[in-house]
Amino acid sequence: MDYPAILLIVAACAYVAGMAGALLLRRVGRLALSVGFGLAAVGGACGFLSGVTSLATGQAAARGAVTFWSGPAPNLRLVIQADPLSCFFVTIVSMLGAAIAIYSLGYSGAYLGRKSVGLLAALYNALLLATTLTFVAGNVWVFLIAWEMMALLAYGLVTFEHEDRETRGAAVFYFIMSHIDAVCVMLGFLVLFQAAGDFSFDGLRGVGAKLSSGQRDTAFLLFVVGFGIKAGLVPLHVWLPVAHPVAPSNVSALMSGVLIKTGIYGIARVCFEFLGGPPLWWGALLLALGTVSAVLGVLYALMEHDLKRLLAYHSIENIGIIVMGLGASLMFVSTGHPVLAALALAAALYHTINHASFKGLLFLGAGSVLHATHTRNMEEMGGLVKRMPQTAMLFLLGAVAISALPPLNGFVSEWLTYQALLQGFGSTDSLLRLMFPVGGAMLALTGALAAACFVKAFGISFLAQPRSQAAERAREVPASMRLGMALLAIACLFLGLFPTVFLGWLGPVMNQLTGEALAGRLSLAGGWVLAAPGANAGSVSTAAMTLFGLSFLLVPLFLRRMLGRRAKTVRGPTWDCGLQGLTPRMEYSATGFSKPLRMIFKALFRPHREVQREYEFSPYFARSLRFESHVEEVFEERIYRPTRFWILRVSRRVRALQQGSLQVYLLYIFLTLLGLLLWAV
Amino acid sequence: MNSSPQVVDFAVGLIPLLAAIMLVLQLLLLAQRMLVTVIRVFALQSLLLAVIAGVVGYTCHAWHVTLVAVLTVMGKVLFLPWLLERLIRRVRIEQEISPWLNMPASLFLCGGLTLLGYLVARPFASAERVGGNTLAVAVALVLTGFFLLINRRKALTQVLALLTMENGVMLAAIAFSSHGMPLVVELGIFFDVVIAVMVLGLLVFRIRETFASMDTSRLNELKG
C-alpha cells in the first residue's frame, strides 16, 4: 500500500477544506483564522510526511503517473505524478507551509478587524495547493494550470495590503513579470511538443534527442528566461526585491522560501529530464548566471536598510548559489562525469531546502520584528534583543545558517558546492573549465559578504539601544509565532548536523536526474562524517565541529568555576568617552556600517550623496540640514527603464493608427486586401 | 450544363454581357451624387444579378440558384431600395454627397482596380463555368465597392457600397460553379445583408440625432 500517496491526497483535501472553511467563516475573523491556518498546518504536516517517507523508503521511484481526467481530444488529459524530484519539492513546500501556517495563527491576528483574515487564510491554502500541484504535475496541462494559478494567487497575496500605493505598484510589476515568464515557459513546451507529439512528462522524457540543435537551444533559452524570472535570476530579478517586501511577512516567507524554487524545479525537470545530453555551454551559462546572481544579490543586500528588502536580495543570492550547482551539474553531465554531476546536483538541491528553511525563518523573524515595531527600516530598530530575546535568538540562528557558518545547514550545502566546483577544473579540457575556480572564488566572496551583511542586519536591528520609540516599546511576539520559527530552526539544525541522513533521502532524486545515486559514497564513519567522492575530495563532520565548539565553550566555564571562586563580578556602565551618557544617536547606523563596502564596489553602486545645509553665520550652526544618499540600481536604471521608455514611445507612435475615422479603418483593410492580392498575383 | 446547345451558347454569351453592364452601373454609382438615383442604380444592378442567376438556374437546372434569383429580386431589387428611400424621406437628408476623392480621380482609380480584378482572376479562367471574365468582373465589383465604401462619407451610401460588394460576391459564387454556393450559405448571406441594412439604418438615425448629420467622419469625435 502506498501510504505516502494517500497522505498527499489527505494534504490536498486539508488545503481545500482550509480554503472553503476560511471563506465560509470569513465573517467571524478569529474562527476563520484558526480554521484556515490550522488546516493549512495539518495539510503541510501530511505533505511533509508524505514527501519524506516517499523519499526515505524509495517508493517515489517506483510510482507511475496517474491520469485523473481524460478529455475529448487525445492530448487533453490531466495527469499527476509524484516521482522523487516532485516528492523532494513537495517536502519543501509542505515543511515551510506548515511552519508558516502555525506562525500565521499569531501573526495574522494583527489584521483582525482591519482586513478580511478569512480571505488571507483562503488564499494561503489555495497557494499551497497550487504550488504542490505544480510540483506533482504529470503533464504540461496540469503544470501550466497550476503554474498560472500560483502566479495569480501570489498576486492576490502580494496585494493584500492594497491600501498602500507602493504595494499596488509592486503587485502589478510582479504580475507583468509573471506573464512574461508564463509566455516563455509555454513557448518552450510548444517547441518540445512539436517533436514529442505528447504533452505528458513521460512522453517528453529525453525528447531533446529528437530536436535539432537549434530547436533545442531555443527551448533551453526560453526555459531559462521563463524559469529564471520566477526564480529571480539576475538580470531577471528586478521584480523580486519590489514584490517580496510589500507582501504580508508570512507570505513573503512562503514566496521567498518556496515560490521562487518552482523556477529551480522547472530548470531541473526540463534541463535534466527533457532536453537531455546538454552542450557544454548550457551548463556554463547557468553557472555564469548563478555566479553573477550570487555576488550581485549579496552586494545589493548589503546596501539595504529595509529588513525585508535585504532578505529579498539574499534570496537572489541564494538562488544564484543553487543555480551555480545546477549549472556545474549540467556541465558534468555533458562532459560525462555522472558522479560529479550527482554531487553538484545534490549540492544544489540541498541548498534549495536549506534556503527554504533559513530564509523562511529569517522572513518570519523579520515579520515578528515588523509585528512588534511596525517598521521595516533597520535604522529605527535596535535593542530588540532585550525586548524580544527568543525571536532574536531564532533570527540569529537563521543568520548564522545563511552566512554559511558551520555547523548549520548553509555551510553543508555550500561546502558541497565547493567540492563540486573545485573538482570541476580537471573534468574537461575546454577553456570553460576556468569557470569552476572563478565560480568557487566568487562563492567564497559571496559567503563572506553574506556574513558581513548579517552582522549588519542582526547588529543594527537587535543590538545596542533602541533607535526609536517604536523599538523601545517592542514586546515579544505570541507563542504561535515563536513556535513557527522554532520549527524552521529545528530544520536548520537537523540539516546542518545530520547531512548524511538527508543526502541518503536525496539519493532517488539524484538517481532520477543523473543516473547516479551516490549511495553510500557521501558518508564515512557510520554517517558522522560527510565526504565528497573523488580523489582529492575533502570530508567534514559538522557534528564533530559542534562537539568541539561546545567543548571550547565548556572549558573556560569549567576553569572559571574551578579557579575563579573568589573572583567578584562587577557590572559597570559602558565607557562613553567622558560624555554625558550614550544616546541612540551615537550608534553606528546601517548606512555607516556598509560604507566601506560601498566605497570598494563604487563602480557598481555609483553611490550618490547630497548634503544641503542652511545657515546664517557659520556652517557649524546650521539651521537645517538635509542629507540624501542612495545607490543606483544598475539593472533598473540601465536595462528596464530604457526598455520601458522605448516600449511606451513606440506604442505612442503606433497609436497614430487609431484615427477614430471609419473611412481610415476601412482604408487599412482595403490596402491590406490590395497588398495581399498583388502579392498573390 | 445539360440543356440544348443553342440555349447554352446563348447563356454563355449573355452572362458576360450582363456582368459587364453590372460593372458599368457600378461606375455610374461612383459618379452619381443624388441619393435617390444611387439607390435606383443599385436596384438595377441587383436586377441584373438576379437575371444572371435566373439564366444560370434555367440552363443548369439548378433550382436553388433560381431561388437565389427570386430572393435577390424580392430583397435587393424591391425591399431594400424601398426601405432606403423611405429612410431618405424620413431623415430628410440633403441629396448631395461629398466624396473624399473627386469624380475623375475616382473613376481613374476604379479603372486600375478593375484591371487588378482581371489580373487576379486570370489564373482561374479555366475553372469558370459561365462565360469568360465573369469572375474578373465579380472581383472588380468587390474592389470598387470597397473603394466606394471608403470614398463616401454618408452612412447611407456606405450601406449601398456594402451591398454592391455583396453583389460582387454573389456574382463570383454564381460564376465559379453552376451550383452556386450551398443554399444555406446563400440564405445566410441574405439574412446578414438584411440585418446589416437594418442596423445601419438605425445607426443613421442615431448619428443624425447625436451630430445632426449623417456624416460618419464626425464619429472620430468619439475617440479616446
Interface residues (C-beta under 8 A of the other chain):
Chain A: Q658 Q659 G660 S661 L662 Q663 L666 L667 I669 F670 L673 L674 L677 L678 A680 V681
Chain B: W100 L116 L119 V120 L143 F146 F147 L149 I150 N151 R153 Q158 T216 S217 L219 N220 E221 L222 K223
